Amino acid sequence: MAGSDSEEPAIPNMTTISRHNFGDDTAEPVFSISIIENMKEEYGLFVWPCSIVLAEYVWQQRLRFSGSSVVELGAGTCLPGLVAAKLGADVTLTDDANSIEVIDNMRRVCDLNKLKCNVLGMTWGVWDASIFSLQPKIILGADVLYDTSAFDDLFATVKFLLQNSPESIFITTYHNRSGHHLIEFLMAKWGLKCIKLLDGFSLMPSDKASGLSGNIQLAEIVLNNLQP
């Protein structure tokens, strides 16, 4: 949620700040989010195309997010979560507890945008105290399906959060690198189901879509309560 005015945070050297506008009129955006990026560091400090697509979807679905409890997994530069916070959601931003530089950058980005979000180090598949207190209405994840060795830990974490908050939903964007069948297999394995699947570019304004590449899909995933 929006916070009070404060001094601008110190921005480390070797970084850039990108500005992302949101609104139905591109000439006069409703608001913008500034992101601190650093391509010389790890991939968690760059705004990837999946993050831009998911952030745009959050804006378009803004009535769902206002007043909702939101957790972003693998948040990195946090663009989707920060858009949700700007829309009035109660947002917890999470990333790998071992990625100290990424987590520190998450706090700096919140300060830069004068948004109050809970920032939490949370490693997928690790059941420490931090995860048990989370009861999100909406779980966000942009490009979290990139490392096949982490898929089971990710889906175990998603399933736990969905079970911990009845009627919650996981909204994710991902590059469809090997077909949707792998995601379908993992959903079946972990007792989940996809209730919406969209071509990511179909929901993007032309001025934003022109700067993106890849086969990006957006999925809304819930618990499969019909599973035996």
Disulfide bonds with the S-S distance in Angstrom:
none
